[in-house]
Amino acid sequence: QVQLVESGGGLVQPGGSLRLSCAASGRTFSSYAMGWFRQAPGKEREFVAAINWGGTSTYYADSVKGRFTISRDNAKNTGYLQMNSLKPDDTAVYYCAAGFYVRRVVHDYDYWGQGTQVTVSS
């Protein structure tokens, strides 16, 4: 079992930045790929970014490429999502997830956090 807890969400103006954190406990975090997903009201949960276990490969949704950066610090059992140039369309609950493979699909991840709200509004 892996327990994941997100933090760092909040209210930010368009063009602003936030850094989300995902603290892991339980089984060895470094053994898992990590993904970030988001879900806006009335919409399905969608892929945002993913990183392999070693942090050497990253993947992004087209909608966030160039603005968001995923990273991880296995020594601290923590993953991050740096979000810059935020837009109102980025408003959603953001979830981190852990799984055996680096994938873009919700069902390929085995462990999920509870989510953190990000609101982009002036």
C-alpha positions as CSV (number, residue, x, y, z in Angstrom):
1,Q,0.0,0.0,0.0
2,V,1.0,3.6,-0.7
3,Q,-0.6,6.5,0.9
4,L,-0.6,9.8,-0.9
5,V,-1.4,13.3,0.4
6,E,-1.5,16.3,-1.9
7,S,-1.0,19.9,-0.7
8,G,-0.3,23.3,-2.2
9,G,-3.6,24.1,-3.9
10,G,-5.4,27.4,-3.5
11,L,-6.7,30.4,-5.2
12,V,-4.5,32.2,-7.7
13,Q,-4.9,34.9,-10.3
14,P,-4.6,34.1,-14.1
15,G,-0.9,34.1,-15.0
16,G,0.1,33.1,-11.5
17,S,1.9,30.0,-10.2
18,L,1.4,27.3,-7.7
19,R,3.5,24.3,-6.7
20,L,1.6,21.1,-5.7
21,S,3.2,18.5,-3.5
22,C,2.4,14.8,-3.1
23,A,3.8,13.2,0.0
24,A,4.0,9.4,0.0
25,S,4.2,6.9,2.8
26,G,4.0,3.2,3.0
27,R,5.7,1.1,0.4
28,T,8.8,2.4,-1.3
29,F,7.7,5.5,-3.3
30,S,10.7,5.2,-5.6
31,S,9.4,1.9,-7.0
32,Y,6.4,3.6,-8.6
33,A,5.7,5.9,-11.4
34,M,3.8,9.0,-10.4
35,G,1.0,10.9,-12.2
36,W,-1.0,14.0,-11.7
37,F,-4.6,14.2,-12.9
38,R,-7.3,16.8,-12.5
39,Q,-11.1,16.9,-12.5
40,A,-13.2,19.9,-13.1
41,P,-16.9,20.0,-12.0
42,G,-19.0,18.0,-14.4
43,K,-16.0,16.6,-16.3
44,E,-14.1,13.4,-16.2
45,R,-10.8,13.1,-14.5
46,E,-8.0,13.8,-17.0
47,F,-4.3,13.2,-17.3
48,V,-2.0,16.2,-16.6
49,A,1.5,14.8,-16.2
50,A,3.5,11.7,-15.3
51,I,7.1,10.8,-14.4
52,N,8.8,7.5,-14.2
53,W,10.2,6.0,-11.0
54,G,13.7,7.5,-11.5
55,G,12.6,10.9,-12.6
56,T,14.3,10.6,-15.9
57,S,11.2,10.5,-18.2
58,T,8.3,12.9,-18.1
59,Y,5.1,13.2,-20.0
60,Y,2.5,16.0,-20.3
61,A,-0.9,16.7,-21.6
62,D,-0.8,19.1,-24.6
63,S,-2.9,21.6,-22.6
64,V,-0.2,22.0,-19.9
65,K,3.0,21.4,-21.9
66,G,5.4,24.3,-21.5
67,R,3.6,25.6,-18.4
68,F,3.7,22.7,-15.9
69,T,6.7,20.7,-14.7
70,I,6.5,17.4,-12.9
71,S,9.3,16.3,-10.7
72,R,10.1,14.0,-7.7
73,D,12.5,13.7,-4.8
74,N,12.6,10.0,-3.9
75,A,14.8,10.8,-0.9
76,K,11.9,12.8,0.5
77,N,9.2,10.5,-0.8
78,T,7.6,13.5,-2.4
79,G,6.4,14.4,-5.9
80,Y,5.8,17.9,-7.2
81,L,3.8,19.7,-9.9
82,Q,5.0,23.2,-10.6
83,M,2.3,25.1,-12.4
84,N,3.1,28.4,-14.1
85,S,1.1,30.8,-16.4
86,L,-2.1,29.4,-14.9
87,K,-5.4,29.9,-16.7
88,P,-9.0,29.8,-15.6
89,D,-9.4,26.5,-17.5
90,D,-6.8,24.9,-15.1
91,T,-9.3,25.2,-12.3
92,A,-9.9,21.7,-10.9
93,V,-9.3,19.3,-8.1
94,Y,-5.7,17.9,-8.7
95,Y,-4.9,14.4,-7.7
96,C,-1.6,12.6,-7.5
97,A,-1.4,8.9,-8.2
98,A,1.1,6.1,-8.1
99,G,1.4,3.0,-10.3
100,F,3.8,0.5,-11.7
101,Y,3.9,2.0,-15.2
102,V,4.1,5.5,-16.6
103,R,0.7,5.9,-18.2
104,R,-1.9,8.6,-19.1
105,V,-4.9,6.5,-18.2
106,V,-6.7,6.8,-14.8
107,H,-7.2,3.1,-14.5
108,D,-3.5,2.3,-14.8
109,Y,-2.8,3.9,-11.4
110,D,-3.3,1.9,-8.2
111,Y,-3.0,4.5,-5.5
112,W,-4.6,7.9,-5.3
113,G,-4.5,10.9,-3.0
114,Q,-7.6,12.8,-1.8
115,G,-7.0,15.8,-4.1
116,T,-6.3,19.4,-3.7
117,Q,-8.4,22.3,-5.1
118,V,-6.8,24.7,-7.5
119,T,-8.9,27.7,-8.5
120,V,-7.6,30.2,-11.1
121,S,-9.7,33.4,-11.0
122,S,-9.4,37.1,-10.9
